[in-house]
Every structure is written in structure tokens, then in C-alpha cells.
Amino acid sequence: AAPPLPPDPRSRWHGRDAASPFAMTFQFVGAAVCCAIEAVFHILEWFTILYLYTALPRTALFLVVPFVPFAILLSAIALCVGIKWAVLGRVKPGRYPVWGWFYLRWWFVRNVVKIVEHEWMNLTASTELACVFWRLLGARVGARVDIQGHMFDPDLVSIGDDAVLGRDAHVVPFGVECGEIRLERCTVGRSCSLAPRAMVTGGTCLGDGVDVGPLSCTDGFGSNDVKAPRAGPFGRRKTQDLLRCCVGIPALLVMHALPYVPLTFLLEALWQALEDKAGLRGVALQVAFTAVTPWIIRFVYSELFFLLVVAVKWLVIGATSAGEDHTRENSSEWGRFRRWLLERLIESNDFESACTPWINTEILSIKFRMMGSSVGRKVQMDYFKTIEHEHIKIGDDVVFGSNVLIETTVDVNAAQGGLGAGERRPVKIAKGANVLDHCTVMPGVAISEGAVLGSSTLAAADSTYPPFSVSTGNVGGKSVLLQRRSVAAAVLSAGGAALAKTEEQRMMLAAKARHDNFWWWALFNVVDVITVFIVLPLPQVMSVISVGFDFLIYSHSKDTRGWSHDAAVLLALGLYPVVMLLLSVMEVMVVCAFKWVFVGRYREGNYPFYGAYHFKWIVMMAVMETTDTLFEILNGSVYAIWLYRLFGSKIGHNACLLGSPLEFDLLSVGDYGTIGANCDVTCHTVEMMVIKLAPVKVGPGATIRNGSVLMPGGEMEPCSVLLDLSQVLKGETVRAGEA
């Protein structure tokens, strides 16, 4: 018999045309508005402080400054809520065509909400103010709910009393597949608990007292860890809303404002030096001051804030104790409040801005040591999320991937006890281990020498990983042991050079030799630090230039055209979003040109640490970080397709891209293919200091649902589906039409 014909992606496609004039125009305007909102968050804050600096005495200025960001944030929330209800209204369950009228409005509102949510939740998570925010956007949120995670399409979300949404947990009522955005209700019952990075998908109805495990999903393959409901009756959660809202949040505002004090004196000294010692006057003085300011603001403020967090950590909050004997202390009112305060400081944008630029350098290791972590020598340190650093021990030569979460507190009953309850157990990562992208490490985990936790691995509480083992994923709440690398252990041991038989093993030895050499390690750090210092303030530079352009528009309209002051101001404000978007696009074009000149085309193969490719790789990652904001805004639009192609990806007709790649040349997406939100389709892995690049292929009509990972070398055949929070391992293929 003849083999069955493969499914036809075109016949399954229910969307509109991405390149229609209306869709392109709407998304251009929407992207411009989102770029302007993102920029205004920071520019308006600085301009307001500058105005107050000229209008108020110094003492009054420092008293008022803490409330400037909060007032701007409240205005942004009012704008966000107004846009949501005016543009989108109340969202109802159903299926809507991609690139259609509903999808375009949904895409725009989603971007606006995401910008504001990030700022607000960093300040108010685990308080009633976080619940109020989501209620304003349409969610049904009960009493005493603890929200630390994220929600999409809040109109479709219902959360019962005393529920807990843990760190980075997601409630996701939407999915994009076959040219449709599919929306279904999500219900989280009373006293339910979503552990860190859990996901509730559309159509889920969790009964009362249900716990969803870490890095688990209510509708995925292999990642389900939904516990049986706890027996009632359920008690009321102890909240600290009055303490956190009336004391904690004002304290946080003051701490975020304190770095402005020395920064103000520094900027005054700079102006005086340019005027007195350099002899600059008038426009030349203003241009020189403006040219230097983005670097000072970007680095000095964030570093001062980091030092302040360190001081608060050790002088006010203090070290936390581990073990069962301290459970009562940890669940006390002060214990819960100090953990919440520390969590809000560490998860703030300002703290991350002080740490993330220095990934893979000794600077980040030093900063984590200052926070209390025990970090060994020459650790390839990426920024990982954790709260209580003093319970983390990292050995020499450990390699971290991106977006790792390490939890050290066992919350005995999150739905009843609130944050801080339960004992604390240390996490130990031994010499030469690898903890790769998107791993979630729970309390009490011990990772032995040379062990590898592959991408998206759940290290369940109290797990132990054997030396030189390779584990990955999450099946039923535990990772899967793939292999034990006894050969790798022998090769990396003293005198193991004679055992290196393969090219990969020889690369491991070469990388290890250079890693052990001080000068290679120092050169790597110097190159990384210089690159970061040069490129990181570029978004701030673009923001300053955008204000300058807007001022020129105002001046030309008023002085040359003879317009009134009010008319010139309205024109400048109206054109500001377009100016900001065009400058952001110009920045991306410069980065794209740099990619083609400096790196060229990413090619499949293995590359050792400290080789030429490794240096290019870390430089390119630092440069690409400056474009993150525009890529996040454009994801899900037709312009994302254009950008991906410009960087080297092969993207088919009417593809819908909501995920994030890095090695663009190795990514191919067929016609009508879909990559969902928070999906990782990067084309590299790192094992034993060897970078491995392999193509990622998404076939015509194939769908990767939200939060999933398609590993390098993985392939989605036509019309196949990868379910939410799932993973395709290296070299695996999802067959045509399968899910």
C-alpha cells in the first residue's frame, strides 16, 4: 500500500495574510506606541527629577524623589488599563484568526500590559496591590491571594481565595495554532498552589486544594506533576498586606531613590569639570555632557543600587538560618517580611541591571559572593535567580546557562503558610558541573562533579546527581537520567589526554587547558567587560537622541513654521512614538550589520571555550542584549519575520513567531509555522566547555506551544505539535501530524 500523504499545512491554516496593508500599518503604529511607553518610563522619570532639581531646595528634592517613579508608574497603570478596555474590551473564549482584527488588538494590548506588569509586579508581588492590578484588567481574584507569577488574558482567569501563584508561575489561557489564537478559561480553585515555573493552560479547571509542581504543566507531555487535592477544610492564609503596603513598599521606593543622591553630586561634578577644566560653554557643553551621561547613568546608578542591596541584606535583613530547627523563625512575621523585602529588592529591574551585564565574568562571581553565595574559582557564571544566596555552594569551574532558578526554601504548605514558611536546605553544585538554560533547582539538591543538567531540567527537592551524569527534563516531577559519562571523567582527569579519541574529547581537553591558564581567563574577562562597557548604554543613547530629535521637531515647528507653542508641543508628542521606533530599528540594523561583519553566518559544529568562536559568541550576546526590547515588542508581528530573515533565519510565509532565538542562521520555520510565547529555539548547547551548534527546524504548519523548548538538532515535521512546557531533545523528531 502507498504511504499516507503528509498533512497539507495550507488546508489547516485559518489565519489572515500577515502582509496585508492593514495588518502591517496597525502593527507599525502599535509597535511605535509600545516603544514610546517603554522609553517614557525612564526618560520621564529623569526629566521630572531634573525639573525638581532646578525647582526645589536640595533637602526637599531628596524627600520628593522616591515618589516620582511611583507616581509615573501609577499613571502608566491608568494608561494601560484604559488602553486595554478601550482597544480590546472584555476578552471572551473562542477562536480568532491570526493577523485578523481581534489578533492585532490582542497583540498590541498584550505588549502594553507586559511593559507595565513587569514594573508593577516587581514592586508589589505578594501584596493586595498586585491582586488589584489584575482585577482592574478583568481577572477574578479572590481574597488573600499571593501572586508572584504572571497572567495572560486576565478576563479569562479566575483565582479562588487563599491561592498562591509562585515565582515565575504562569496562567496562560491562549495558544496559537494553525493560524488561530485559541482562548479558553483558566480556573484556579481555592487554596491551590502553583510552584515556581508551573503553568496552567487554557481550559484548565483546578479544584480546591490542588498543587501543581515546579516546572510542570496542566496540559503537556511528560511535564505533568499535578498532585491530588488536599483534604479540606482549608484555613485562611496569613497575609501581611498592611505591613508590606504601608511600610515595605515605601521603604523600597526610598531604597530605589537613594542612589540618585551620589549620582546627582557626580553629575554636578562632571558638569563643573567640563565647564572649568575643559573650557566648554553653551551648546558644546550641553552636547559633551549629554554624550557622557548615558554611560554614567547606566553603570553608576545600577552599581550603587547593588551596593545598597548588599548593605540592606547584611545590616537590616541579616543572614537566614538553615535546617528544620529554624522553621518557626522562618515562618514568623519578621521572617516572612524580611524574605519578601529581600525578594523584591533582588527581583527588581535595578538589581538585575547591575548583574546581568557581567555574565561569564569574575565580576558576577564576586557580586554573588557579596550576596552570600559560596562561589569557587573560574566559574562561567550566568545570572541565576535566587533569594537566599547564603544557602548556595558552587564549586570550581562550574558552567551556568541562562535563566536558571535556584530555590532554597521548602514551603511546607504554600497555600496556608505564605512566603518564608518551612525549612531551608542548601543547594550544592560540585566542581565542573553544568547547570544549563532554564533549569529549576529545588531545595536540598546536590549536583556532583562533572554532572550535567541539560536545558529545562527540574532538579527536584533533595535530588542527588551522580558524577559525570547527564540528566534532563521533567517527567512526573523528576528529571530523567540520560547517561553516565565515564569516558568524559577519564579524559578530564590527570593524564587523560591519551584517552581522548574523538574530536569532541580533544576539544574538551583544549578548553580545560586554556581555562586553567590564568592569562586566557584574564583575556576572556577583559574582552567581555570592555564589550559590555561600550555597547550596553546604547538604548539609553537612543533615548537621549530621540528626545533631541523631538526637541528639533518642536523648535522647527515653532520658530521656522510659526506654529503656536501648544501646536508644536502636540506635534512633537504625536511624532515621538514614530521617532523612538525608527531609532530602535536603526539600532537593530547596526547590530545586524555588526553580526554579519563580526560573526558572519552561524554554522553547525562544535567549538571549544576560549577559542575564536567563543570570544565572538560572548561579544555577540552582549551586543544582542541591546536589542531585546524591540524584539520583545515585535514578536508576534509581521515585522518579527522580517527581522529574523535579516539576521539569517529562514522563515516561511505567514509564520507566527513569539519565541526567542540567538543563532538565527540555524533556525528555519516553514510556511504557517508557529513558535509560541516564552519558547526557546536557540541553536546551541554547552557541555564540558564545548559549545555545540546544530540546526533547529520547524516544518510547515508545525506548532511549538507556549513555554516549550526545541533543542538544537531537533525537528518538527509538517503539522506536528509540541505541547505546552514540553521539550524535544537533541536529534529527536516529532513526526508529521503528531502531538
Steps between C-alpha positions, in 0.01 A plus 500: 500500500616853426615701806246755628534850359644757744251753638462818296588809711305731270175309552542522880578874500217721630682833521514814291791635297782644715608732218162668451527882501262531794690247718835661421374852569331405827806317628733784400292749700463253789875433512571875496265562793654211699854627433394845618340364819813295575725802448279748684514282811864597543527833316204658680645394835832671426339815354272531803796466735692756290210744528475447876877546523465850356182588693551363851757538777733202534334356812150524354627343178627187674175469696287519186710285264390159643141569401575612142536146354193386694289788367616427144425131551146577620448715190627215283256259665212737431614523137538122476155429644344766277666359186394146590132582539485755215687293241418142592208506741406182685660192345274200446591134439515403136717462193618805308708511179863604529565839335125571525343800678476332840855360484651837413327670792591209731866521394516875568328482841715202601814705437372801695395285797832315499699825523298633795455164674875447521555827682198473732539137601867545585388750763172351625515121456350306792286796608138599449616771258609229256150349517344844441706542183371175351143573607517834317595305188204263537623204705285348775735484797381386842604610847848449645649385168880505469604588142868483410454356152351623174162496328392542141149598389382575856132514393517120468674436833325419827699444821338387823561618855835422666665377177872547429663567163869432565807664348489502119180292499278571198126490437468490121147483352620545139675291240581567135461207261403450134451871446266545797540650844302267724370645826352293785429570865745413778368434850726461802300386800511603861829431686670372185876540471703546182865424573786696336471494118179298498260568213121485483376483141172593334204281586645400840275492805692421818285395792554627852825408669691383191878544480680524164868409531798708387565525125180304442202557276133407521494399132836381368683179414740375762491811718183437699540511876153584627447366851176353631283760678577556865222423741299792636399698686749765386621767737548867422845611387679741726562814301724797575330748269493787750866457595622450143292777342542763772859427603660270244412677176594851628829350623560350156429836332751671729764236431452533123534879535808509727753442217377824341670696782864415418411486130376860518828616654696305238308661212550843658874433521506386138325816382739713703804315365386539138437867561809592704772259392393425141389858441175402330209743476147515358398231250842331510469455877148360470598256222807374688304455823216322319743269318659378823187486715352170365812308609499658845129443554508142369795379705529727804135483605475120468828439682402735783166322530674163515725619782194632683327159469811332640501740795128447567544125468767477769420795726119497503369166377789283616600147408236229504548174686464154348348179634183378665582668831441839345157439346328706770741789448448489123120505531491786753366839396849649482635195317229522235532876465878503464488225236235697308708818525814322380307334220364832375849653501667209324228454238490870415613625160770709664662201670493290183642794305794500739566128451397381153759704306780310671398143417793262438741738677664494840313821583169311528662232716628773733153655520339167587764450770410842640137380520610192695550224243807282524644514147814314395773599256445577131127434495331576166232686688175594331244693702277258688192589702511429871414680823709353783850487357660381823354152448667446160845344460660494154827317429784591265454503120119471508316612183157665522251555220248782480173539692580253779290512819632367831260471793626426851183527711262207540157651552322236707159617383521802272123539487475523879829634631597770253851599400785404726332203667686172513862399540792608286726244336831581329566438131846364416650503151836321483808568291458497122122450502277656233159656580365603162226727363159517674585250776299511822695383806300434815616490868744237617635409155857367471661504155820296495825568316463525122125431505295672229144628545382553143272780388162522678589244766310481828733408784236387749542570871774291668611342170858384456670485160789251456842616377519558122136408448270672250140569602221699342130587498220433744289185501260468790689753709850356445770537238607216269850353523628467142852366549810480718807641323780281638716571194465876552605456863811308396593746226477800733698327776874543540685328218179444303630647175592156369135391535363781281388316187234728348516858380255604774720345771807678363303826508408434862868461588605811305227708664594369845868582442422858401251533784770402750739758353474834683576713194230344284249545783608862548481573125150356482385719789661815358339452157159440658522800734620740227220386268237550769631846588490613137165362384273471802396868528396513132124484581546798733691681225211438261255634756705819537520538121123450472443787744742714299314424176172580666637833621615580144149423374357734762750777422453472122120512532502795738788714371508420127139412426354755740278253685376578847668345803207263565482383138876438487486300825212287369688428177817404688308273736307342213814423301703377798382135471599492132838660575566249780404202281712615206802555726449156656484347152816690407671354807395148397629562147839598643505185714401290197781649292742434787382138512571442131840672514622363834349151513372438150275198470457267797597148391430156642787352698681479835709788633721488814495766769768770459519440126430768239131411477456515879632856509274601210206327669526689828551832320195434281286410802590832665422691181169317444390590853463862388224394257294294746230763548419538130504125438260443791262764366511376139461131586166384367500761222587483132804718574647224718506280188692770312753543781561125532564476127730801512711328766519181293200281594293321238141599580208393282181678398259598780712352778413626851801548727466571872819325622868599512799370298869597510683319219255618234669332203429153639127561555250415228121533528278380216189665358225544761730378780447628856740554790306581818571744782805442723629224271874441469626419151865594551728277298777431751572289805808505725651182638836472674613837361414409143239709314293279270305660216237311303201605285147535639227422248131583532315352203211653306190528718682369808430653842716541809265597782576739783805445718641205304856432388615360166860400560778540241475222246129458573242507224126556480362338186206657312186557709651346814429651843723535806275545803541769765813490719635197313840424354647336190849369574804530274461300181138409567218548247128554555335318211260667259153550646599374847463684830 
